[in-house]
Amino acid sequence: MKPHVRRWLTLVAALATVLPPTAAHAAPPAPPPRDAPSPPAPLAVADDKGPVGWDVYRRLDRLPELAAGSRTRQFSSFARDGSNDDGFVGTYSCLRQSGGCVIAEDRGPGEVQSIWFTRDDGDVSATGWIRIELDGVTVVDTGLQRVVDGGLGHPFVWPLVTNADQTSGGVTIKVPMPYRDSMRITTQFNPLFHHVTYREFTDAVGVSTFDPRDPATDVVDRLRAAGQRDPKPAQPGSTTATARVDVPAGGQATIAALTGPGAVTALRLRVPDAAATPATLSGLRLRISFDGRTTVDSPVGEFFGAGLGERSVRSLMFAMDTAPGGWYTAWWPMPFRSTATVSIANTTGAPVTGVQAEVTTAPGATWTGALAPDGTAGYFTTQSRRAETMGGSDWIVADQAGRGRFVGVSQTARGHIVGGNTRNYLEGDERVHVDGSPTPQIYGTGTEDFYESGWYFNRGEYSGVFTGNTAHLFRSGGCVDECDAVYRLMIGDAVSYATALRFGIEHGPANDMPADYASTAFLYTQPTVALRRTDTLVTGDAASRAAHAYTDSGSQYALTTPYEGDDDNVPVTGQVRSGGGAVGFRLAVDPANQGVRLRRHGDQATAYQEVAVSVDGSPAGVWRQPLGNGRQRWLADEFVLPAALTAGRSTVTVTLTPAAGAPAWTAARYEADSMVAPFVDTSAPGAVTGLTLAGGRVHALGLSWSASSDNVGVAVYRVYASRNPNVATTPANLVGTTRTTTFRHGPLPAGQTRHYRVVAVDGAGNAATPSGEVSATTRTRNTSDANGDRRDDVVAFTRGTTADVTTSLSDGTRFVPDGRVWNDHFAVGTEIPLTGDVDGDGRADVITFTRGDTADVYVGLSTGTTYAAGVKWHDFFATGTEIPAVGDVDGDGRTDIITFTRGGAGDVYVALSTGSGFGPGVKWHDHFAIGDEMPAVGDVDGDGRDDVVTFTRGTTGDVFVSLSDGTRFVEDGWKWHDSLVLGDQLPALGDVDGDGRDDVVTFTRGTTGDVFVAISDGTRFVPQSGRWHDWFAVGDELPGVGDVDGDGRADLVTFTRGSAADVFVALSTGGGFGAGVRWHDRFAPGTDLPRPSVS
């Protein structure tokens, strides 16, 4: 938090009693005897869910089951606009209000697995009661604080519930609560920060509604012994092998070589106390191969939950004993069919001697079939990585193709924040994407929140059964700034996947905090896949509708917006069908299917869309979507068409009937993923079609294309570029990859031509034939180019009662002719006029802001020789004394308008140009350019989208930046310089070196007349750029920047005004500015307001 499960085994119970749905408010069934022992054999459960209910913890030996009939999902209070507003005031905490704050609800069978809250430093009393309803039965209805304090008694006792003292700032409920038909969780008052992680099942076979009267004493006792003994049931025939090895520098030593079939059930290491330093535990790597394939290669410390050195760890699946001669132990079940090898590798640079090991194994004939390529179990796997974080991108904890389950992570953060909130990296949210879905199934509210603690682990270090903050260092113990080691086990809430998993977590509130991150993810994996994409219906395409016998009574509209998650900076355009009547369509499915996952891509602007689903006329259930998001509106959600209605058929007709009173059902696309027997994917995707250049041409080139088809799904698109035609798809020409169907290539200097091809690649690495080729050339920025010749001109506004607009055009060496009147009634009184190409025709237009109470915005379009009469393009923007600005913030090649409220609010609003008007004003930032700071707009990272920059000036001279992602300004003020533009100096933004990124130009004016430049490198303004001119814009002259000679580099312009009315220019050489030369001797006299200028 913040300061500020397919088949695993044959059912052994041939006649299992399946309870019918419980009547609303009926008493739960009688519990078993209080001290009932664990059953000796698995309960009769559906064969693709994995353990359900208390068996989640009783049968940890079944962790390798891949549970294909289970989907792990999450409701949380995450900020729907992609900001950091994840619960501070509860903006997004309630799905709806209905007798309280509804925080989670689901239709169909499933299981609640993990509930977490925090507020008020971990005291959740103000949330009031919590009510949990399963299948119409209220199973919990009491004060939330009472629950997490253990006041309800068994089974709601530690560690199945924890308060903030036990999990360092957060409270949890980890009781597994299955349901057959419905789930709803409500709190009395807005709970602020929360998440509810739950599983959805494909059917209710073997699922019984949770009984709160079952004390599950055996489970509680097992969990309370975490870190002290193996939590799995005893395995017959287990044996333990011991070893003592010396590991040479740069070499490795084998601890155990095993034959199967069987499973490693425990692995213990003892590193000599004198050698067990943080560096050694980071440099020693545990490597394990199963059946000839290495799936584990991880730092020893992180593998056992302590990435910053030896710490006391007592989790359910691993432990670390810090006592002299203490052991490090892991109890993950690690099955293999024939062979397994356990080794220690040494990357420390020095030998490590006397490492002891114990490896316990148990024979198991079932593993021969279960681990076959089409088997039901996975190999124990880790993904370990360490690197510097990348701005704007999630830290990737796991990126895995094939089938599997994610069961936990150990993470190490070494922050590089030198001042202010040095632990701000913890503001990052986790986002988990399954089977290629662009919408994350799990989207959290903060890093320590994911680790189910709170407020930056405000009770300090701890090690719990499921989560821990094993180390926190601040400029000590080898930590330069601030560092954390954390872990989380996801046992009941393991994330199953059938084709691919991408698990990422932000570093900071907007992936903007520098840090050295490391992580070790724990998974069970198979390289085969178990979904086959058999059909895709694009509802906005008439041909696709006809081919699928699509019918509806709705309407159609265009939508450009991002999906939530790591790609929320990429707007996606599509056509949406929307309506309140029945929708019908035909889809191709695999006759060998075991059910079909129907994925919809829809508009979630309105929550609680709901339809009754039928397949070939037979009811299949209710598809309800409680989620809604008015900012990032695309949503990919799923409904499982049951095998009873789909198996053996090659096509099915689906009918979706909206519920009475529900919002319009929306969809742009439906995808049919047939659930099939696991197979090796050897089919390449179809070639990319529809490749086009989209958007603007300044600093970057934007590409878009149609989604490629694939039998499993495209994992990534590779983008290749060359200065020459016939682009070769070689590593040298690879300029980037993307998971979406758009890509921006930049920064690029003006006048650069690039040729492009795109290749679709699936998760198995199968690559498509390259696309056709397109090309485009970058352009110079149009600041004030009135006639479209790609040289900026000068424009002057008399304002007042005359309201003339005069223009003098650049010929590359001077401004000619004498200022001619291009409009004789524009920008009257004290209006604020600016220039920019609002309609995207390549000519700069004039824009004026009335501000005050009227807050109108008028535009005069350039014809190339005149400005047309002013037309109102907005009737309420830049009110009062707000500071208006212009820039192409979404990169579509049209100038948009921006306004800064400044003062205590510090809001930034944007109205995007449509080419014939400005859209509604939308808040793109809520804390930027505060007080009397001086804001500016420019593309400082070179992605072709203008960003916002603010200068504190005065004695501090700080410069803060927030980058545009095309839908918002992302960062909460990222300091790019700490001593620039001092006192009353004037800043301007322009690409003075022609590298495709805007730099800072500072005018001292007065008697010094110096001009300083700080070059942007895309992440900061380089401090040592220096003085580029020593006598320009003296006295009270009004300076500005623009590319007046059209060479792609921003030049200096200054206006003397007054009676002299001279205009001087200093051209950029790319490393300095040339001498000031008079380009006009009678322009912008008196008090005329000229552009381009800083004012």
Secondary structure, DSSP 8 states (H G I E B T S, - for coil): --------S--S-SS--------TT--------TT----SS-----TTS-S-TTHHHHTGGGTTB--TTEEEEEEE---TTSSS-SSSS-TTS-SEESSSEEEEEEESSEEEEEEEEE-GGG--GGG-EEEEEETTEEEEEEEHHHHHTTTTBTTB-TTTEE-TTTTTT-EEE---EEESSEEEEEESS--SEEEEEEEEES--TT-----TT---HHHHHHHHTTTTS--S---TT-EEEEEEEEE-TT-EEEEEEEESSEEEEEEEEE--GGG--HHHHHHEEEEEEETTEEEEEEEHHHHTT-TTS---EE-SSEEE--STT--EEE---EEESSEEEEEEEE-SSS-EEEEEEEEEEEE-THHHHHTSTTSSB-EEEEEEEEEE--TTS-EEEEEEESEEEEEEEEEEEEE---SSSTTGGGG--EEEEETT-SS-SEE-S-HHHHTT--TTTTT--EE-SSEEEEEEEES-TT-SSEEEEEEEE-STT-EEESSEEEEEE-SSTTS---EEEEEEEEEEEESSEEEEEEEEEETT-HHHHHHTT-B-S-EEEEEEE-BSSTTTTS-EEEEEEEESS-EEEEEE--TT-S-EEEEEEEE-SSS-EEEEEEETTEEEEEEEE----SSS-EEEEEEEE-HHHHTT-SEEEEEEEE-TT---EEESEEEEEEEEEEE------------EEES--BS-EEEE------SS-EEEEEEEEESSSS---SGGGEEEEESSSEEEE----TT-EEEEEEEEEETT--B------EEEE-B---SS-SSSSSS--EEEE--BTT--EEEEEE-SSSEEEEEEEEESS-S-BT-EEEEE-SSSSSS-EEEEE--BTT--EEEE-B-SS-B---EEEESS-S-BT-EEEEE-SS-SSS-EEEEE--BTT--EEEE-B-SSSB---EEEESS-S-BT-EEEEE-SSSSSS-EEEEE--BTT--EEEE-B-SSSB-SS-EEEESS-S-BT-EEEEE-SS-SSS-EEEEE--BTT--EEEE-B-SSSB-GGG-EEESSSS-BT-EEEEE-SS-SSS-EEEEE--BTT--EEEE-B-SSSB---EEEESSSS-BT-EEES---
